[in-house]
């Protein structure tokens, strides 16, 4: 989390006294990592980007071709898919990287990077800027107000 969009650095230094503690910590951190990849992939799909079998960015399906329970940004007031520009290409590559680094684990060098110090924060910034410029602007709201809102 060194490059957090919130400009914070989270440090956890657990006391790993036993082998069981080390195994538990490994399972915990692996679960956090897998969750981060799944959430990133979902956000990329939410703004309308995937990658086809040839490595090209493609838009997610039109409303008439979706499963009934699928939800994308264009289902919301003011929501439009992120265009297939260079940012779209970047998101498509990370979408594939998240897929292959998780559910279809491959050699770390055989899939697009999902580096959590540079790549993932950059992708999150693209997505957050798009969300702000579409659905949140349409609602006259600021995304950080909701992200940082205290949960009661």
C-alpha positions as CSV (number, residue, x, y, z in Angstrom):
1,X,0.0,0.0,0.0
2,X,2.9,2.3,-0.4
3,X,1.2,4.1,-3.4
4,X,-2.2,4.3,-1.8
5,X,-4.6,6.7,-3.5
6,X,-5.5,7.9,0.1
7,X,-1.8,8.6,0.6
8,X,-1.5,6.3,3.6
9,X,0.9,3.4,4.3
10,X,-0.4,0.5,6.2
11,X,2.2,-1.5,8.1
12,X,1.5,-4.7,9.9
13,X,4.3,-6.5,11.6
14,X,2.8,-9.6,13.2
15,X,4.6,-11.6,15.9
16,X,5.1,-14.9,14.1
17,X,6.4,-17.0,16.9
18,X,5.4,-20.5,15.7
19,X,5.0,-22.3,12.5
20,X,1.2,-22.2,12.9
21,X,1.4,-18.4,13.2
22,X,3.4,-18.2,10.0
23,X,1.0,-20.5,8.1
24,X,-2.0,-18.5,9.4
25,X,-0.3,-15.2,8.3
26,X,0.4,-16.7,4.9
27,X,-3.2,-17.8,4.4
28,X,-4.4,-14.3,5.5
29,X,-2.2,-12.3,3.2
30,X,-2.9,-14.6,0.3
31,X,-6.6,-14.2,0.9
32,X,-6.2,-10.4,0.9
33,X,-4.2,-10.5,-2.3
34,X,-6.8,-12.8,-4.1
35,X,-9.6,-10.4,-2.9
36,X,-7.7,-7.4,-4.3
37,X,-7.3,-9.1,-7.7
38,X,-11.0,-10.2,-7.8
39,X,-12.2,-6.7,-6.8
40,X,-9.9,-5.0,-9.4
41,X,-11.2,-7.4,-12.1
42,X,-14.8,-6.7,-11.1
43,X,-14.3,-2.9,-11.2
44,X,-12.7,-3.1,-14.7
45,X,-15.7,-5.1,-15.9
46,X,-18.1,-2.7,-14.2
47,X,-16.7,0.2,-16.3
48,X,-17.1,-1.9,-19.4
49,X,-13.7,-3.4,-20.3
50,X,-12.6,-6.9,-20.9
51,X,-10.0,-8.6,-23.1
52,X,-10.7,-10.9,-26.0
53,X,-8.9,-14.1,-26.7
54,X,-6.4,-12.2,-28.9
55,X,-5.3,-9.7,-26.2
56,X,-7.4,-6.9,-27.5
57,X,-9.6,-4.7,-25.3
58,X,-13.3,-5.2,-25.9
59,X,-16.4,-3.6,-24.4
60,X,-18.6,-5.7,-22.1
61,X,-21.8,-6.9,-23.6
62,X,-24.7,-4.6,-24.6
63,X,-27.7,-4.7,-22.2
64,X,-29.7,-7.0,-24.5
65,X,-26.9,-9.6,-24.4
66,X,-26.3,-9.7,-20.6
67,X,-27.4,-12.1,-18.0
68,X,-30.5,-10.7,-16.1
69,X,-28.5,-10.0,-12.8
70,X,-25.4,-8.5,-14.4
71,X,-24.8,-4.8,-13.4
72,X,-22.5,-2.4,-15.3
73,X,-21.9,1.3,-15.0
74,X,-24.3,2.0,-17.9
75,X,-27.2,0.6,-15.8
76,X,-26.8,3.7,-13.6
77,X,-27.9,7.2,-14.3
78,X,-25.1,9.0,-16.1
79,X,-23.1,5.8,-16.5
80,X,-21.2,5.1,-19.7
81,X,-18.6,2.5,-20.5
82,X,-15.0,3.7,-20.4
83,X,-13.9,4.1,-24.0
84,X,-11.4,1.6,-25.6
85,X,-8.6,4.2,-25.6
86,X,-5.1,3.7,-24.2
87,X,-6.7,3.7,-20.7
88,X,-9.0,1.0,-22.0
89,X,-6.0,-1.1,-23.2
90,X,-4.3,-0.7,-19.9
91,X,-7.4,-1.9,-18.0
92,X,-7.9,-4.8,-20.4
93,X,-4.3,-5.9,-19.8
94,X,-4.8,-5.7,-16.0
95,X,-8.1,-7.5,-16.3
96,X,-6.3,-10.4,-18.0
97,X,-3.5,-10.2,-15.5
98,X,-5.9,-10.4,-12.6
99,X,-7.6,-13.4,-14.2
100,X,-4.4,-15.3,-14.9
101,X,-2.7,-14.4,-11.6
102,X,-5.6,-15.7,-9.6
103,X,-8.1,-18.2,-11.0
104,X,-5.7,-19.5,-13.6
105,X,-2.5,-19.0,-11.9
106,X,0.4,-18.8,-14.3
107,X,4.1,-18.0,-14.0
108,X,4.4,-14.4,-12.7
109,X,6.1,-13.4,-16.0
110,X,3.6,-15.1,-18.3
111,X,0.7,-12.7,-17.6
112,X,0.3,-8.9,-17.7
113,X,1.5,-7.2,-14.5
114,X,-0.7,-6.8,-11.5
115,X,2.0,-5.1,-9.4
116,X,0.4,-3.5,-6.3
117,X,2.9,-0.7,-6.1
118,X,2.5,0.8,-9.6
119,X,0.0,-1.0,-11.8
120,X,-3.0,-1.5,-9.5
121,X,-3.0,2.0,-8.1
122,X,-2.8,3.4,-11.6
123,X,-5.8,1.3,-12.7
124,X,-7.8,2.3,-9.7
125,X,-7.1,6.0,-10.4
126,X,-8.4,5.5,-14.0
127,X,-11.6,3.8,-12.7
128,X,-12.2,6.3,-9.9
129,X,-11.7,9.3,-12.3
130,X,-14.2,7.6,-14.7
131,X,-16.7,7.0,-12.0
132,X,-16.4,10.6,-10.8
133,X,-16.8,12.0,-14.3
134,X,-19.9,10.0,-15.0
135,X,-22.3,8.7,-12.4
136,X,-21.0,10.9,-9.5
137,X,-20.9,14.1,-11.5
138,X,-24.4,13.3,-12.8
139,X,-25.6,13.0,-9.2
140,X,-23.6,16.2,-8.2
141,X,-21.7,14.1,-5.7
142,X,-18.0,13.7,-4.9
143,X,-16.8,10.1,-4.7
144,X,-14.3,10.7,-1.9
145,X,-17.2,11.8,0.3
146,X,-18.6,8.3,0.1
147,X,-15.4,6.4,0.2
148,X,-14.3,8.3,3.4
149,X,-17.8,8.4,5.0
150,X,-17.8,7.0,8.5
151,X,-19.8,3.7,8.7
152,X,-22.1,3.5,11.7
